[in-house]
Amino acid sequence: VMDVTQRKQAEEALAAERRLLRTLIDAIPDVVFTKDSAGRLVVSNPAAARLVGFAGEKDLAGKTAFDLYPPELAALYH
């Protein structure tokens, strides 16, 4: 039997940090987002969703600038 207490505590601490970060990102009134190396949105906040006319930030997950803007603008934002 392996003692998983430390591992469980570390997982709980990480989950708490993620919740805090998500709360902060969502509360910022300015547009906040991160993209992966392929230019896909990974994290965004409600302000980012509103900017492009989406109901919520989950609707933006995986989208690129080319999914959101006309080609000439997307090329600039990509």
N, C-alpha and C positions, 0 to 999 in steps of 0.2 A: 504494500500500500504506500503510495507516494503522498507526501504532504503537499497539498495544493493551495494552502493558505496564502503564501506569498504571491503565487501566480494569480489567484483570485483577487487579492488586494490590488495588484498591479493593473489587472483588467478593469476593476472598478474605478481606479484612479484615472486611467486612460479614458474611460467612458465619461467620467465627470468633466475632464478637460475638453473633450469633444462637445459636450452639451454646452459648456461655457463659451467655447469658440463659436458655436452655431448661434447662440443667443446674441453674442456681440455682433456677429456678421449681420444677422437679421435686424438688429436695432439701428445699425448705421443708416442714416437717411440717404447717403450717397450710394452710387452704384459700386458694388463689390463683386468681383468674380475671379476665378482662377481657371486656367485652361491646361490641358495636358499637352504633351509634345506634338500631338497631331492637330492642335488648335480647337479641340472639343471642350466645351464648358464642363467643368467638374463641380465647381461650387459657385453659387450665385446667391444674391439676396433678393428680397422683394422689390427693391428699387430697380434692380437690373431687369427683373421680369416686367415691371411696369413700363420701363423704357422701350421695350420691344413689343408691348401689347399682349403679354402672356398673363394668365391668371395667377401663376405662382412660379417660384424658382424651380420646382421639380420639373416643370414643363421645359425648362432650358437644358436640362442635363443631356449631354451628348451632342448638342447642337454646335455648329460652327458658325462663323460670321456669314458664310455663304447660305446658311439656312435662314438667317435672320434679316439680311440686308440685300439690296440690289447689288448685282455683281461688281459695279464700279466702287461702291462703298465697302463691300466685303473684302475686296482686294487690299484696301487701305487698312482695314481692321484686323486682317488675318495675321 
